[in-house]
């Protein structure tokens, strides 16, 4: 299945976007579906889905097209269909970690942390070197720890240690606020005696809400249209 693995990795390369302000045509891919790729780059999710449905019907073993289709379904907010598509991919190609990773992200979106943990552990058994799944699993463990500390503090109101630990962990795994993500030199204090010339020191920010969900890495950072926890495309994990 090395060929399939390389094709998934190549698909990943073609859809990495640095940010909404820098979105542009991605490098071409070698799967013979330029119209589909163009629709995806333009965020024409409905058009992309129509073409992907046709592609999958005519090429049911095209793992890359099936993976793209699942991601487009997630972009459209059709989480049930996306999860079914990711699950089908894990059954057909159990050696590929990316479908497991994205399936786990949708489980987290629904608050199903235990299910997400199991799926990510499966991804890592399939591909121990898949860094994104390992990082996401770390976030899951942290979130589960926060819930345990929260339950402990609820059982014992005098247990300030558990309450503090719960807050600290939730703050650690929460997505950065807009201020954190884009610090401004005008708003940040300077200390010319210690900092290199022209380098701003980030100003303190307001802690994120305690009930924030884990910060799964996104492939299109800064775009509000994408599901909060579902990466649009899995990152490159192997050179094609």
Secondary structure, 3 states (H helix, E strand, C coil): CHHHHHHHHHHHHHHCCCCHHHCCCCCCCCCCCHHHHHHHHCCCHHHHHHHHHHHHHHCCCCHHHHHHHHHHHHHCCCHHHHHHHHHHHHHHCCCCHHHHHHHHHHHHHCCCHHHHHHHHHHHHHHCCCCHHHHHHHHHHHHHHHHHHHHHHHHHCCCCHHHHHHHHHHHHHHECCCHHHHCCCCCCCCCCCCCCCCCCCCCCCCCCCCCCCCECCCCCCCCCCCCCCCCCCCCCCCCCC
